Amino acid sequence: MVTGVGTVTGVSLIRQAAEGNRRSDQADLVKTFGEMLDRAVDAVSNMQARADRMTERLATGEAGDIHQVMIAVEQVNIALQLTMQIRNKVIESYQEIMRMQM
């Protein structure tokens, strides 16, 4: 089972947050952004657990399709890379805000 880019990288979560949660209150925006990040990290964690289970089944001989296992492992790799890049951008943005003079 091959999933689309949105489910692999959490792009759909980001898109939902951008389109469906346009609120003027900053506290709500921060809460919404935090919840979106939590859901995205949970999705990556679930993908990792699924890939680990598939790898274990392949190693024990229960799973016969190495292609699906490799696809799942690469999906997790890509999702983790995206998560790390998002983390880096958030930290970079925070540091830039902290350098601003008031």
C-alpha positions, 0 to 999 in steps of 0.5 A, spaced: 500 500 500 503 506 497 500 512 500 500 519 497 505 525 499 500 528 504 500 522 508 507 521 508 510 528 510 504 531 514 503 536 508 495 535 509 496 537 516 499 543 515 494 544 509 488 543 514 491 548 519 493 553 514 486 553 511 481 551 516 484 554 522 484 562 520 483 565 527 485 572 529 486 571 536 494 569 537 493 565 543 488 560 539 493 560 533 499 558 537 495 553 540 492 550 533 500 550 531 502 546 537 496 541 536 498 541 529 505 539 530 503 534 535 499 531 530 504 531 525 509 528 530 504 523 532 503 521 525 511 520 524 511 516 530 506 511 528 509 511 521 516 509 524 512 503 529 509 501 522 515 500 519 518 497 525 513 492 525 514 490 517 521 490 518 520 485 524 515 481 520 520 481 514 526 478 518 522 473 521 520 470 514 512 472 515 512 478 510 514 476 503 514 482 500 520 486 501 518 492 496 512 494 501 517 494 507 522 498 503 517 503 501 515 504 508 522 505 511 523 510 506 516 513 507 518 514 514 525 516 512 522 522 508 517 524 514 523 524 519 527 529 514 521 533 513 520 533 521 527 535 522 527 541 517 520 544 520 524 543 527 530 547 524 526 552 521 522 553 528 528 554 531 531 559 526 525 563 526 525 563 534 532 566 534 531 571 529 525 574 533 529 574 539 535 578 535 529 583 533 530 590 537 524 593 540 
